[in-house]
């Protein structure tokens, strides 16, 4: 007989109201049927209505076997039911069930005996469609194998980012066993600072539900603590059927090989850019120190944190690399650091001479002609690469951890050494860095050697130039004379400018300034021959125009040279000046109480052109007047019109200084630029009363 059952009310209801399916039981649609001891249906769940097709009113009170089973299956089912009720042992298995629509379905059962508080027995049957159950079992099995056998890292974390499930691949990546993941937070497993960004991304995914796909994370784990690895990670939020967050799923793929390939490609491009940068920036001038500094500027900070360039002093002094007996002597040319550091104090400053000990990398490079690379420096290495104990202490304090020295080899000879180090940059130098440094050193060494060679040629030319210029006496009859010669600075070049003051009979004085077009030793030699010819011709007491005519013939024999020249003769007894010009800039006449003026002379043609006669002009030059003769290097520039520069010359001469020496210094100081590309000859003569002593 059926008895109504009263279900107790729970003391505490779970939070929330009625909800739809949210668990595995609901997914399976598990039906619950309660049978009395005689086999009649006492309780019938909504899922049972869906599974078997009978409404509760149609099922409750009916015998289960005739209602749900075909006749041929009823006997076996009744026997199993009796066994469960008698023994209390449950039964599980599949049984064919007749649906209300007449079809037959295989249903998976779990049957068990229940006993109430007065000792009466009941049978509880839990049932689900067998095909649905098998599908879920297959899905679970597939998911389990997918997770455990996948070569990519998979995990599930709860809303506090604690690991719930980790597959073997991810455990291997982390270097932490699977069991040791469970219950620990993401940051407890991966504590490195580089994983902070990944943690923030996870929390954002949990908050917003927007997945993160294929983001790259680089760091180190316990699996390989000494090497960076890269992973492509994806995060997505796990939700229940109502959209409530359950946790987070992660998919992790090790892409270290791809990362390393990309890094190598990027470094190769950086190296190409550095080589191109070096080609453009190193060797822009023929100045040794500047070229060395250009090399250091290219190296820092793109390749090194610190760089120093030293040259053998013998190369600078004699052009030869033979250091003779004993250790090599170096002159520091350039130093560059990427940031202020104590290590800068450990490097020999530019301009200073030094001798390194025999084990120093610079000494090694000179002896062996080979570079030296120290990937990781220890205390003994620091002592070896430093100039002394104090320098080693400074390098250690600055954090210098890797070093290389590269010989500067030009035309088959070692001319110096380039030293590089890293401190703040954590990456050690490698063979690729050494190859790049050697390539830059080879190019820079040739530029430095060219600058050294040019410096020696310039020095020889300047020595020759000065030896060919006269040693002037400041006093001549009725004249105070001052002269200057300045070589070009921008390219360390010596030209063919000259001046001369030649005593003549009758207290007269010849004044001349000229410019042989060209530069270097050949131009200086041609200038010397022309000056000698001028001095010889002056003794013949010829008119200035005749002097220029003879010089024109002489220089035509010195092809391919041509020259400009102004030649003047001053007679103090008559205060007269006779002057002629061969294509030269006009002299300036400065008279007391009057503005300076450019002399309006027949310009003539340069010496060496020929075919056009020269003309002389006569004018007064009275005591107190000044005559200024100069070459084009004083006034010509690449950027200013010559008329503006000549006007500037006139302004600098107004008002005039009393002393010719003071006037020379003033003009050079105000008109001459240190980087001008031409040399300068300047000659100033101030007329004095014939009986007045010079300088009074």
MIVOZA-89723 format. One record per residue: z negated, y negated, x of N, C-alpha, C in turn. Coordinates in steps of 0.1 Angstrom, whole numbers, plus 5000, padded with zeros to 4 digits. Atoms other than C-alpha are relative to their C-alpha. Layout:
ZYXZYXZYX...
//
This chain:
500050125008500050005000500049885009499950124992500949665013498849914998501150095001498149435022500449875007499650134994498549065028499249975012500750034987497748955063499849855001500350144998496148615070499949985015500050034986497048475104499049895003501050114997494248275120500749885005499450124995494947915127499549975014500550034986494847825164499149885000500950114998492047595175500849875005499250114994494547375195501550034998498549995001498147325186500649955013499350064988500547275215500649874997499550145002501846925220501450014995498650005005505046835202500050074986499949945013506246945168500950125000499149885000508747205157501149975009498950024990511447265182501050114998498949905001514647455184499850105012500049904990515447735208499849945014500250054987514147675243499750105010500449904990513348005259500950124999499249884999514748345268499950084987500149935013513348505236500949954989499150065010515148255215501550035003498749984996518248305235500550144996499749865004518048685228499950024985500249985014517148625192499250124996500849885002514348875193499450004986500549995014513448995158498750085000501349935001509849105149499950064986500249935012509249365122498750085001501349935000505749495113500150114989500049895009505549845096498650054998501349945002502649995079500150155004500049864995501550345087500950104993499149915007503750495060501449965002498650044997506850325073500649894992499550115007507150045049499949875007499950134993508049695060498949914995501150095005505049465059500349855004499650144996506349155078501450005006498550014997509949035085500249865005499850134994510748755109501449944996498750065002513548505104501150065009499049944991515248655134500550144995499649875005515148995117501049984989499050035010517048835088501349985006498750034993519748715112500550135006499649884993519849045131500550114991499749895009519849295102500849954987499250055012521349075074499249994987500849995012518449135049499049885000501050115002516448845035498650065000501449955000512648875037499650074987500349945013512448945000500650134998499349875001514949225003499450115009500549914990513149385032498550044998501549985001509349345027499750104989500449905010507849645009500950125000499149894999510849875016499750095012500149914989510850185037501049965010499150054990512450085070501150105002498949904997514350415076501150004990498850005009516450425045500749874999499450145002516950045045500949985012499350054988518150015081500950115007499349904992519550355092500950084991499149915007522350575083499250134998500749875003521250915068499950095012500049914989522151105099499149965011500950054990519850895120498649994996501350035006516850875097499050105005501049894996515151205107499549975014500450034986515251115144499149885001500850124999513850775138498650024994501349975006511050905115499150075010500849924990510051155142499549915011500550094989509850875169498949914995501050085006507950655145498650074999501349925002505350935138499450025014500649984986504950995176499349875005500650134995504250625183498749984992501250035008501750605154498950105004501049894997500050935165499449985014500450004986499850885202499649865005500250144995499850505206500949965011499150034989502450525233501349934994498950075004505250275229501350075003498749944998508950365227501049885002498950104998511950165240501350075001498749944999515550235236500949944990499050065009518750165217500250104988499849925012519350285182501149944991499050065009522250245158499449964987500650065012521350025129501149964990499050035010523149975096499749854995500150145004523649605089500249994985499950015015523449475053501550004996498650005004527249425054500750145002499549874999527649795061500550045014499649964986528649775098498850065007501049944991526749955125499949925013500350074988525149775154499050085009501049954991523449905185499049895003501150094999520049745186499050055010501049974990517649745215498649984994501350015006514049825203498950015011501349984993510549795218499050024989500949965011508149975195498650035006501449984996504349975198499150014988500949995011501350065178498949895001501050115000498949785167498850054991501249965007495349835154499249874996500850125004493449575133498650035002501550004998489749505132499350114992500749905008489049775107500550145003499549874995490950055125501250044994498749965006494150055105501149985011498950014990497350125125501249944994498750065004500649935123501050025011499049994990503849965141500849865001499250134997505449645157501350045007498749984994509049665164500749865004499250114995510849405185501450045003498649964999514549415184501049895003499050104997517549235197501450085001498749944999521249295197500350055014499949944987522049535225501149935009498950074993525349355235499549875006500650134995523449025238499150025011501049964989520749185259500750045012499349964988523249345282500749885007499450124995525049015286499049925008501050074993521848845296499650075012500449924988520949125319501149985011498950024990524349095336500049865006500150144995523948715338498949985010501250014991520548745354500350085013499749934988521749015378501049925009499050084992524748805388499449885006500750124995522648495392499150045012500949964989520148685414500850035012499249974988522848825436500749875005499450134995524648485437499149925008501050084992521448325449499750065013500549934988520348585473501150035010498949974991523748665488500949885004499250124998525248315488499849955015500150054986526048185523499649855000500450145001525147835511498549994995501450025003521547705506499949964985500250035014520347715470498449994998501450015003516947605457499849944986500550075012515047495426498749955003501350074998512247245427499549954987500550055012509947135400500049855000499950155002509446775388499249935011500850064989506946715417500750035013499249964988509646835442499350105008500649884994507747155449501050114998499049895001509947455457499550114991500349895009510047715430500850125004499149894996512947925442500849955012499250034989514647935476500850125004499349884996517448165487500050025015500149984986517648325521500849915009499250094992520448095533499349875003500750134998518347785528498850025008501249974991515247945543500450015014499549994987517348025573500349865006499750144995518547665576498849925003501250074997515047535574499150065010500949944991513547785597498650034995501349975007510847855571500250124991499849885009510448195553500049954985499950035015511248195515498649984994501350005006507648275506499249875004500850124996506347975526500649874994499550115007508547745507499349974986500550005014507147825472498749925000501250075002504547575461499949885010500050114991505247335490501049894996499150115003506846995486501249995010498850024992510246895500499649945014500350074987508646665526499050095008500949914992506046935536500950105008499149904993508947165545500949925010499150084991511246885560499349875002500850124998508946625574500649895009499450104992511346445597500449874993499750135007512046075590501449994995498650015005515746135585500150064986499949945013514946325553499349924989500650095010513246035536501149954990498950055009516645915522500350114990499749895009517246265508499050014989501150005010513846265491500249894989499850115010514545925475501150034991498949965009517846055462499650114990500549905009516146355447499249944988500850065011513646145428500949924991499150075008516445925416500750094990499349905009518346225402499050054989501049965011515146345384499849894990500350115009514645995370501249974991498850045007518245925359500950114994499249895004519846265355501449995006498750014994522846145375500150085013500049914988523746415400500549925013499550054987524346345437500850125005499149904996527346535450500549985014499450004987528346615486499649885009500550104991526146365504499650065013500349954987525746405541498649965005501350024994522346445557500050065014500049954986521846475594498550005005501449994996518546595609499850125008500449884993516646865627498950074993500949925007514747155613499350105010500749904991512447425627501050115005499049904996515547655628500649965014499450044987516947445657499549865003500750134999514547165666500649915011499550084989516447045697501549954998498650035003519846985680500249944986499650055013521146775652500950094992499149935009522646955622500349914989499650085012524546815593500250094988499949925013524446935557500749914990499550065013526446845526499150044989500949965010523946835499500449944986499750045014524246815461498750024992501249995008521346755437500449984985499850025014521346795399498850044992501249985007518646785373500250124991500149895010517647095353499349964988500550055012516947035317499850124990500149905011515747235287501049974989499050025011517647255254499949874993500350135006516146925244500349895010499850104990517146745276498849955008501250034993513646735290500150065014499849954986513646765329499050125002500849894996512447095341499850005015500050014985513147025378501349965006498850044993515946995403500650125007499349904993518547225417500749945012499350054988519947175452501050105005499049924994523047305468500249945014500050054987523147275506501050085008499049934991526147355529499949955014500150044985525847345567501449965004498750054995528747125579499949945014500250054986527547085615501350005008498850004992530847195629501049894996499250115005532746945607499549875005500650124995530246675617500249985014499850024985530546745654501549975003498650034998534346745651500349854997499850155004534246405633499449915011500650084990531846275659500850005013499250004988534046385688501349924998498850095003537046225671499749865000500550145000535045905666499849955014500350044986533845905702501349995008498750014993537445965714500649874996499550135004538545665694499249885006500850114993535645455708500449995014499650004986536645565743501449935002498750074999540245455737499949854998500250145002539045125724499449945012500750054988536745085754501049995012499050014989539645165778500949884998499250115003541844915760499349875002500850124998539144655760499849975015500150024986538644715797501349955007498750044995542344675804500249854997499750145004542344345786499049905006501150104996539044195799499750015015500449994986538744325835501249955009499050044991540744145862500849884995499350125005541543825844500249895010499950104989541043625876500150085013500149944987541243685913498749965007501350034994537543605918499250135000500749874998535543905931498850014991501249995008532243825914500350004985499650005014533843745881500650134995499449875004535844065881498950114999501149915001532744265888499149984987500750035012530944095860500750044987499149965012533844155836499850154998500249865001533444525844498650044994501449985005529644515837500049974985500050055014530344325804500750104991499349895008532744605792499150124999500849875000530344885801498849984991501250035008527344725783500349924988500849895004526444795755500850134995499249895006529345025745499850135006500249874993528745285772498650025005501349994993525445205788499149894995501050115002522245005783499949915012500150084988522244895819501250045009498949984990525044855845499849915012500150084987525144735881501350035008498849984992528244685903499649955014500250034986527744685941501250035008498949994991530344635968499550025014500350004986530244736004500249875007500050134994529444426024501249995010499050004991531944526050501449974994498850035007534744506024500149854998500050145003533744156015500249925013499950084988533444036051501350025008498849974992536344216068501150064993498949925007538344396041500050145004499949864996537544726058498850074994501149925006535445006044499250085010500749934990534245146077498649935001501450065000530445096075499450015014500549994986529945196112498850105000501249924998526745356124498949964990501150045008523745376101500450004985499750015015523445336063500949894996499050105005525945146043499249884994500650125005525044786034500849964988499350045013525844675998499649864997500450135006526044345982500250014985500049995015525144335945500949884995499050095005527944165926499749964985500150025014527044205889498950094994501049925007524144325866500149964986499950035015524244355828499050104993500949925008521544485804500349974985499750015014522044535766498949924993501150075006518644375759499049975011501150034990515644225777499250135003500749884997514044505796499449995014500650004987511744575826500950065010499149934990514544785841500849905007499250104993516444465849499349965013500750044988513744385875500150115011499849894990514444725892501450005006498750014995518044635898500249895010499750104990519144445929500849894994499350115006520144095917501349975007498750044994523643965922499949915012500050084988524343815956499150055011500949954989521644005975500550125007499749884992522244246003498950104999501049895000520544586002500650125007499749874994520544926019499250104992500749895008519845225997499750125009500449884992518045536010501150114998498949904999520145846018500250084988499949925013519346025985500449924988499750095012520245725963501550044996498649975005523345785941501149925006499050084993525145495957500450055014499849944987524745645991500850134999499249875003525945985977501449974997498650035004529045825962500849965012499350054988529945655995500350125009499849884991529545986015501050104994499349895006531146225990501349954993498950055008533645995971500050064986500149945013532446175940498949944992501150065008530446055910498850094999501249925002526946175902499549984986500550005014525646255867498750075000501349945002522046315859499749984984500150015014521846405822498649974995501450025004518046415819499249975012500850044988515846225844498650044999501549984999512446345854499549905010500750104990509946165877500750005013499449994987511546295908501449945001498750075000515046185897499949854999500250155000513745835889499749955014500350044986512345815924501350005009498849994992515745915938501049894996499050105004517845675917499649855002500650144999515545375922500149955014500050064987515645135951498750015008501349994994511945185957499050054990501049955009508645305942499749914988500250105011508144985922501150004990498949995009511645005909500050134991500149885008511045365898499049994989501050025010507945265880500549914988499450095011509844985861501050084992499049935007512645225852499350104990500749905009510145485838499449924988500650085011508345205818501049964990498950045009511645095804500650124992499449895007512445445792501350055004498749954995515445515814500050155001500049865001516345875807501250075005498849944995519845935819500849905009499450094990521945795847501350065006498949964992525245815865500549895009499550094990526845655895501550045003498549974998530645625900500549925011499450084989532445525932501149924995498950095002534845235931501050035011499049954990537945375948501349924997498850085002540945145954500950035013499049974989544045245975499450105009500549884992542245565986498849975007501350034993539145385999498949974991501250035008535645375985499649865004500450134996534845005983498749964994501350035006531645015962499650104990500649905009529645185935499749934987500350055014529145135897498950094995501149925005525745245883499849974986500350025015524945305846498850084996501249925005521845415827499849974986500450025014520545445792498550024999501549995003517045385779499850004985500250005015517045275742501050094993499049905005520245475735499450145003500649874997518745825730500950115005499049904996521946015738500150015015499849994985522146145774501549995003498650004996525346085793500550145001499449864999527746385792501349985008498750004991530946485810501049914994499050095006533046285785499749865004500450134996531045975793500349975015499750024986531446035830501549995003498650014999535246085826500449864996499750135005535445755807499649895011500550094989533345575834500950005012499149994988535545705862501349934997498750065004538645585843499949855001500250145000537245235839499749955014500350044986535945235875501349995008498750004992539445325889500849884997499350125003541045035870499449885006500750124995538344785879500050005015500050004986538244895915501349935006498850064995541844795920500049854997500150145003541244465903499149935010500950054991538244405925500649995014499450004987540144505956501149905002499050115000542944275947499449865002500750124998540443995944499549985014500450014987538944075977501149975010498850034991542344085994500549854998499650145002543243755978499049905006501050094994539943605989500249995015499750004986540743706025501249925003498850084998544243566022499749854998500350145003542943246007499249945011500950054989540243216034500949975012499150024988542943256061500949884998499150125003545243006044499249875000500850125000542442756039499649965014500350034986541442786075501249945007498850064994545042736086500349864995499850135006545342446062499249895006500950104994542342266075500249985015499750024985543242336111501349915002498850084999546642166104499849864995500350145005545041856088499349925011500650084989544041576111498549984999501450054999540541486122500049855001499850155001540541126110498849925006501050104996538740836126500049904988500150095011537540606098500549865003499750144996538440296117501449995007498750034994541940176125500249844999499850154999543139816133500349954986499850065013542639626101499950094988500149905011541939936080498750085001501149905002539040146067500750124993499249895006540440496059499050114997500749885004538940786040501050104994499049895005540641126031499250124996500649875005539741446013501250104997499149905004541441776009499150104992500749905008540342025981500950104996499149895004541942365976499850034985500149965014542642495941498950104999501149915003539742685925500350114990499849915011541042855894500450145005499549874995542843135913499850015015500449994986541243075947501349995009498750014993544642955960500049875008499850114991545542725988501549964999498650055001548642505985500549935013499450074988550742286008499849855000500350144999549141946003499549965013500550054987548541736033499949845000500050144998547741386045500049985015500150034985547941206079499949855001500150144996547040876095500449995014499449994986549140806126499949855006500050134993548340506150501449975006498750044995551540316159499849875009500150124992552240036184499849884992500250135007551239676176499050014990501149995009548039786158500450054986499649955013550139926130499550154998500549875004549140246111500950064990499249935010551340506093499150084992500849925010549840656062500950094992499149915008551340966045499250104993500549895008550541206018501250084995498949925005552741506008499550134994500349885008552941825988501250095002499049894999554942135998499850094988500149925012555642325966499950155004500349864996554242675968498550015003501449974997550942835978499950105010500349904990549243056003500449965014499850024986549843096040501449955003498750064998553643036038500149854997500050145003553142706021499249915010500850074990550442606045500749995013499250004987552642696075501149894999498950105001555542486061499449865000500650135000553142196055499749965014500350044986552042216091501249965008498850044993555542206104500549864995499650135005556341916081499149885005501050114995553241716092500349985015499750024985554141776129501349925001498850074999557641656123499849854996500250145004556341346105499349925011500750074989553941266134501049975011499050024989556841306159500949894996499050115004559241086139499349874999500750135001556540816134500049935014500050064987556440766172501449935003498750064998560140666170500149864994500150145006559140346151501249984991498950015010561640416123499549944987500350055013561740256089499650124991500449895009559940466062501150074993498949935007563140536044500850095010499449924990564640666077499250135003500949884997561640886083500250104989499849905011562041046049501450075001498749934999565741106055500050115011500149894990564941296087499250124995500849895005562241496070500850084990499149935009564741586043500850105007499149914993567041736068499150125006500849894994564141926085499650104989500649915010562742076053501250094994498949925005566242186042500250135009499949884991566042426072498850094998501249915003562742566058500150064986499849955013564342706026499150134998499650075012563242786000499149894996501050105004560742506002500649864998499750145002560942155989498749935000501250075000558341885991500149864995500050145003557341545978499149935011500750074990556041276001500149854998500050154999555040906003499649965014500250044986555240736037499949855001500250155000553840386044499649965014500450064987553340166075499349874997500750125002550739896075499949925013500150104989550939586098498949904997501150095003547539416099500249855004499850134996548839116117500849924989499250075010551239026089499550044985500549955013549239206061501150054991498849955007552439376051500050155000499949865001552939726039501550044996498649955003556339906041499850154995500349875006556440216019501350064993498849935006559040476007499450134994500549885007558640775983501250104999499049895002560441105981499550094988500449925012559841225945498550014998501449995001556141155948499449914989500750095010553641015923499849865006500150134994553340635927498649975005501450044995550440505949499449894991500750105008547840275933499649895010500450124993547239925946498849944993501250065006543739785940499849875007500250144994543439405946498749944994501250065005540239205943500349904989499850095012539939035909501150034991498949975008542939205895499950154996500149865004543239535876500950095009499249914991544539835896501450024993498749995005548239895893500850125008499149914993550740175900501249935006498950074993553240065926501450044994498749985006556740035911501050025011499149974989558640205939501250084996498949905003562040375939499550145003500749874999560940725933500750095010499349914991563640905953500050144995500049865003564241275953499150085009500849934991562041545967500750045013499549964987562541646004500550144998499449865001564841946007501150004990498950005010567241845979501249945006498950064992569441616000501049934991498950065006572441395991499749864994500350135006570541085979499249925010500750084990569440796002498649964995501350055004565840686002499949855002500150144999564740325998498549965003501350054996561740136013499749874993500450125007559739865996498949935009501050084992557639586013499249924991500950085008554539435998498949955008501250054993551439246007498850094998501249935001548239426015498949925008500950094993545439176022498650065001501449954998541839226033499350014986500749975012539839376005500850094990499149915008542939545989499850145004500049854997542939925986501350064996498849935003545840155987499650154998500449875004545340495970501250095000498949904999547740785980499350134996500649875005547241125963501150104996499049905005548941445953499850034986500149985015549541575918498850074995501249925004546541805918498849914996501050095004544341495913500149964985499850055013545841395880500750094990499349915009548041675866499150114995500649895007546541925841501050074991499249925009547942185818500049954986500150045014546842015787500149854997499950155002547041635792501349955005498850074995550141415794499749935013500250064987550641275829499749854999500250155002550740915816498549984997501450025003547240955801499150025012500849974988545941105834500249885010499850114991547440815854499249884995500850115006545840565830498550035004501449974997542540745836499749985015500250034985543040715874499849855002500250144999543440345870498749954995501450045005540240315849498950045010501149964991538240505875500049915012499950094989539440245901499649864997500450145004538239945881498650014994499850084988536039795893500050085013499949924987536739915929498650005007501149994991534040035952500349935013499750074988533639845984500450105011499849904990533740166005501250094996499049905002536840386008499450144998500749875001534540686012499450024986500649995014532740605979501150024990498949995009536140565962500550144999499549865000537240915973499150094992501049925007534041075961500049984985500050035014534240895928501250064993498849945006537841005921499950154998500149855001537241365929498950054990501049965009534041375909500449994986499650035014535541225878501350064995498649955004539141355878500250145003499849864996538841685895499150104993500749905007537841995875499950125008500249884991536342305892501050114998499149895003538842525875501549965001498650054999541942315883500950105008499149904994545042515894500849955011499250064989546342295922499049945010500850064990545042165954500249855000500050145001544441795961499949955015500150084988545141565991499849854995500350135004543641215987499849915013500150094988544040926012499849864995500250145004542540576006499849915012500050094989543040286029499649864995500450135004541139956025500249905011499650104990542539646043498849925004501050094995540139456065500549895008499650104990540339136084500250065014499749934987541839236118498849995010501150014990538739106137498750064995501249955006536239266113499850155004500349864997534539586124500050094988499949905011535139896102498750024994501249965007532539956075499149884998500850125002531139596075500649914990
//
